[in-house]
Amino acid sequence: MTQQEPPKIEFPCPNYPIKVIGQAGEGFVDLVIEIIQKHAPDLDTSIITTQPSRNGRFLSVRLKITATGADQLAAIHQDLKDTGKVQMVI
């Protein structure tokens, strides 16, 4: 069986979806927005959605950015993970 290559993203990529999952708590959404805006200043905060986990321990934050390159996406991922409050970035 041959392994398929992941699809290539053409940059800039408008409406690139990002989902951030972390410990629910005061300020988590603001923290995510602050980090994303550092790398994607044109973030439209009006389309951000959140959803708590079933037991309320975690919160997912969904947003879309205009991705400008792989380096930008890697930096966003690293900065989010470095907070210690983010469990997963999809």
Legacy VTK file of the C-alpha trace (Angstrom):
# vtk DataFile Version 3.0
C-alpha trace
ASCII
DATASET POLYDATA
POINTS 90 float
0.000 0.000 0.000
1.397 3.383 -0.958
1.283 6.297 1.368
-0.475 9.403 0.103
1.134 12.779 0.491
-0.824 15.265 2.563
-2.578 17.875 0.433
-0.463 20.886 -0.302
-1.752 24.240 0.865
-1.443 27.144 -1.518
-0.507 30.358 0.257
-1.977 32.778 0.926
-4.865 30.607 2.060
-7.942 32.614 3.078
-10.356 31.114 5.616
-7.773 28.669 6.972
-9.503 26.964 9.939
-7.811 26.615 13.308
-9.252 24.858 16.347
-7.574 25.384 19.721
-8.500 23.159 22.652
-7.440 23.994 26.178
-8.358 24.154 29.833
-11.576 26.105 30.232
-11.076 29.140 32.387
-11.283 32.870 32.567
-9.193 34.534 29.894
-8.559 31.459 27.725
-10.369 32.828 24.669
-8.657 36.217 25.051
-5.275 34.484 25.292
-5.918 32.535 22.076
-7.059 35.682 20.248
-4.020 37.643 21.428
-1.604 34.986 20.158
-3.387 34.521 16.836
-3.545 38.286 16.210
0.210 38.496 16.750
0.669 36.284 13.683
-2.523 37.144 11.762
-3.451 40.755 12.525
-6.434 40.619 10.160
-8.235 38.021 12.319
-12.007 38.583 12.202
-13.016 38.111 15.834
-16.721 38.256 14.953
-16.634 34.723 13.502
-14.864 33.048 16.426
-16.901 30.275 18.013
-16.378 28.420 21.268
-17.689 25.135 22.580
-17.210 23.671 26.056
-16.509 19.975 26.508
-19.233 17.750 27.870
-18.006 18.093 31.449
-16.933 21.738 31.056
-13.269 21.074 31.785
-12.068 22.004 28.293
-13.005 24.663 25.774
-12.513 24.639 22.012
-12.011 27.899 20.152
-12.604 27.831 16.390
-11.456 30.608 14.113
-10.275 31.291 10.586
-7.256 33.235 9.408
-5.580 34.076 6.146
-2.602 31.728 6.313
0.447 33.271 4.672
2.873 30.368 4.953
4.008 27.258 6.770
6.308 29.336 8.998
3.333 31.398 10.205
1.312 28.277 11.039
4.250 26.687 12.869
4.807 29.876 14.900
1.115 30.049 15.856
1.184 26.417 16.964
4.352 26.877 19.002
3.200 30.079 20.703
-0.134 28.486 21.639
1.555 25.370 23.059
4.080 27.502 24.973
1.262 29.005 27.064
0.858 25.728 28.938
-2.909 26.173 28.711
-3.411 24.682 25.255
-3.869 20.928 24.937
-4.242 20.659 21.178
-4.137 22.779 18.023
-5.882 21.381 14.965
LINES 1 91
90 0 1 2 3 4 5 6 7 8 9 10 11 12 13 14 15 16 17 18 19 20 21 22 23 24 25 26 27 28 29 30 31 32 33 34 35 36 37 38 39 40 41 42 43 44 45 46 47 48 49 50 51 52 53 54 55 56 57 58 59 60 61 62 63 64 65 66 67 68 69 70 71 72 73 74 75 76 77 78 79 80 81 82 83 84 85 86 87 88 89
